[in-house]
Amino acid sequence: MAAALPPSVEPFEEMLRAERGASDNTVEAYRRDLAHLAAFLGDNGAALDSAGPADLHAYLAALDRAGMAPRTAARRLSAMRQFYRFLFAEGRRGDDPTATLDAPKRGRDLPRLLSEDEVDSLLRAAAGRAGPGGVRLDALVQLLYATGLRVSELVGLPLAALVRDPNLIQVRGKGGRERVVPLNDAAREAVQAWIEVRAQNPRLADSPFLFPSRSGTGHLTRHRFGQMLKDLAAGAGIDRARVSPHVLRHAFATHLLNRGADLRSVQQMLGHADISTTQIYTHVLDERLRRLVEDHHPLAGRPAE
């Protein structure tokens, strides 16, 4: 289902890029969602710019009847809200028709997890790889698990991110926001080993990226690193389907919380703009607090009278 979009969508996309630092992929996702909505409205005698609350309620109801996953429906509602709020703020409409819309109910999607032992197996397997490719893979995996970077942040790291202080890494994340993340000893040593190998290869030495490649971007691609990680998982005796860069990012956060880190610190290191995004990990904190009470409360283990 697709439809021609009205001219008002173009300045909306410009706002997303200029004011919110949205990537091309994000803008394209909004465009697809709005095109889907425009097609539905057109089939029902309405238009995107002038749709009212009843039209949008009907659209959400149609998504529900079609069995659309609540997560996807919630994303489409978010696109609608931001578009109509933009029209209202710009004076292109006198009202916001999404003001009375309720978000679809969503279950909490807990991330797939790897245990600390499984991550150790991955790290050992990476360290055992021979040659320059093995040194690079070891640096990638150590760095990902030590910092919880998004895969796009990891593969696109500039060499300059490590120049100022070998104990820290400077990351430019979503929306151009910068953060500094500490490195542990293992990650620092693995990255330094890769930098030394990299410097000996004239084809790589002049690249501004920490992990150069011949790709169109000039650095290792997300897709290629994902393949490398799945191959590494198979070599470590772990189901390939359970391992991805995003899963290692979740492992970083979960294992930190399990060992006593606070949610705010994890939020900062993950680069989440809002603490609510990090709160998917509160199940870890809840379990830790339960164990704390069971192990240390003076009445724990005493039979009820």
N, C-alpha and C positions, 0 to 999 in steps of 0.2 A: 504494500500500500504506500503510494507516494503521491505528492501533489506539488504544483508550482507554489513557491513561497512568495508572499507579498514583499514589497520593497522595505517594509519596516524591519525585516529580519536582518538586513545587512548592517544598519547602524547598531543593532543589538549585538551582532557578532563583533563589531569594532569595539564596543564597550567591553565585552568579555576579554578581548585581547589587551586593550589599552589599560583598563582599570583593574582587572583581576589577574592579568598575566596568564590567561588561559592558553593552553597549547593548541596547536592545530587539531590534534586528535579530539580534545575536549570540545572545541568549537564544532567540529564535524559531527560529534555525537549529539549536540544540541540541535544542529540542523536536521539530522535524521529524525529525532524525536518530534520536532515541530512539523516536519513534513508529514509524519504519520498522523499527527493530530489534524493538520490541515486537510488531509485526504478524508478523514472521518467526518469532519465538519462539512466539507463540500458535499459528501454523499447524503448529508442530512439537512441540506439547505442553509448552512451557516458558513461563516468565513472566519479565518484565523484572527484578523484584527478586531472584529466586532463580536466575537463569541461571548455569550453571557454565562453566568454560573450554571444554569440548567444544561447548556450545551456541554460544558466541561464535566459536569456530574455524569451526563450520559456517556461521555467518552470513557471515564474511569470505570463506569459500570460495564461497558463493553469489554474493556480489558479484563475485568474480573470474570465475566462470562466466558471469555476465550481461554481462561486458565493461565493467564500471564502470571509469572512468578511475582510475588509481592515486591521483591527487590527491584525488578525491572520497572514495575508500575510506579514505585516510589521515585525512581530516577526520572521517569517521564513527567511525573507531577512536579518534580523539582525544576525541570526545564520549563514547564508551563508557568510556574510561579515566577521564575526569574524573568521570563519574557514579558508577562503581563505587568509585573512591577516596573519593568523598564518603560513600557508604554505609558503607564500611569505617571511615573516620575518625569518623563519627557513631555508630558502634556498631550500625548497622542490619544489618550483615553481619559475619561473623567472618573473612572472607577477601576478597581482591581477585581476581576471576576473570580480570582482564585482565593480570595480572602476567606471564604466559607468552606473551602474544600478540605476534607480530612485526608490525611495520609493513609495509604493502605497499611494494614497491620503487617508488621514484619517480625519474623522470629529472629532471634539473635544467632547470626551465623558465626560459629566459633571456627577459628582457623584450623586447618590441618596442622598437626604438631609432630615434631620429631623429638625424641627423648635426648637427653644430654649424651647418653652412650651412643646413640645413632649419629649425632653430630660429630662426636669424637671419631667414629668410624670413617665418616666422610673426610674429616681433616687428615686422618692418618693415610687414607687412600690418596688424597691430593699430594701430601708430602712425599709419597712414594713414587710419584710419577717422575720419569727421567726427562732430561733435556730441557731446553728453553721453554717449551710448551708446558712442561710440568711445573717449572718455577712460576710461570705466569698463572697457571691454574691454582697453585697453592696460595699465591698472593690474593687472587680473586676470592677464594672461599674463606680464607682467614679474615680478609677485610670485610666481607659481607657479614660473617657471623660476629665479628668484633664490633661492628658499628650499626647493623640493622638498616643499612642504606637501601633505598629503592633501587631496583635493578638499573633503571635509567640513570640514576645518580652515580651508581658504581661504574658502569661501563663508560660513561662520559666524563669521568673525573679528569680534570686537567692535572698535568704534572705539578703545576704550581700549588695545588691544594696541599702538598706535603712539604713544601720548601721551607716555610717559616719555622715550623716546630715539628720534629719527627714524632713527637708524642701526641700530636693532634692532627685532625684532618678537617679542612674547611670545605663545606658542602653548600652548593647552591641548589635549593630544592624547588618545590612547586611555587609558582607565583614569584620566582626570583628571590624568595626568602633564603637568607644565609644562616647557617648554624655551624657550630664547631663540635666535633665528636672526638672523644679521647680514643687512642689506640692502645690495646694491650701489647705485652711484649711479643707474643707469638705473631700477631698481625704486623707489628712494626718490623720484625726481623724478616718475615716473608716478603713484605713490600720492598724492603731494602735490597733483598736478594734479587728481586725482579728488576729493580732499577739498575742494578749493576749489570745484569744480563742484557737489559734493554740498551744500555749505553754502549755495549760492544757491537751492536747491530746498526750499521749506518742507515739502514732503511727505517729504523724505528727511532733512532736517537734524536732526530730533528723534529719529531712530532710534538705538538703541545699537549697530547693526551697521555695519561699514564698507561693506558692499554691500547696502543695504536693498532690499526688494521687497514686493509685495503678496501674496506667498505666505503660506501658513499659518504658516510658521516666522518670518516677518518679514524674512527675508534671501533672497538669490538661492539658488535650488535647484541641487543637483548636476546634475540632469537638464538644466535650462536652460543652465547653463554648458557642459555637454558638447555641447549643440547649437550654441552660439555658437562653440565651439572648432572643431567640424567645418566649420561655414560659413567660418570664418577659414582653415582649411586649404585648402578648395577655392579660395578667393580667392588663396592663396599658391602655387597650383599643386601642392599635395601631396595625395595620395590621402586622402580623408576617413577611410577605414577604418584608416589608420595613426596617426591622431591622437586622443588622448583626454587628459583631465587626468592619468591615471595614467602615460601614456607620457611626458608632460612631466616628471613626477616622476622617472621612470627616467632621462630625459635629463640632468636636474640631477645625479643621483648619478654617472652614467657619465662625463659630461664633466668633473666635478670630479676623479674618479680618473684619468682620462686625462691631466690636467694636473698630477698630482702630489699630490693630497690623500690622506691616509691613511684607512684603513677606519674607524677609531674616530671620527674627526671626522665622516665622512659618516653613521655610525650615529647620532651625537648630533643632527645636523641633521635627519635623516629621522624621528627620534623612535622608532627601533626599541628596544624594551626589551632585546633580546638580540642580540648581535653575529652570531649564526648567521643571523638574518633578513637582515642586510646582506651576508652572505657569498655571496649570489647574484651579487654583482658581482665576485667574485674572478677571474672570467675576464678582466676588464679589467686587474687587477693582474698576472695571469700573463703576459698579452701584453706589458704594459709592461716587466716584468722581462726577458722574452725579448729585446725590442728593446734594452734597456739593455746586456745582455751582448753581443749581436751588435755593437752600435755602439762599446762602450768597453772590452771585455776585450782585453788585449794580444795574445791568440792568435786573436781573432776574424778570420775571413777568411783565416787561414793554411791552406794545403792540408795535409791529413793526410799523414804520412810513411808 
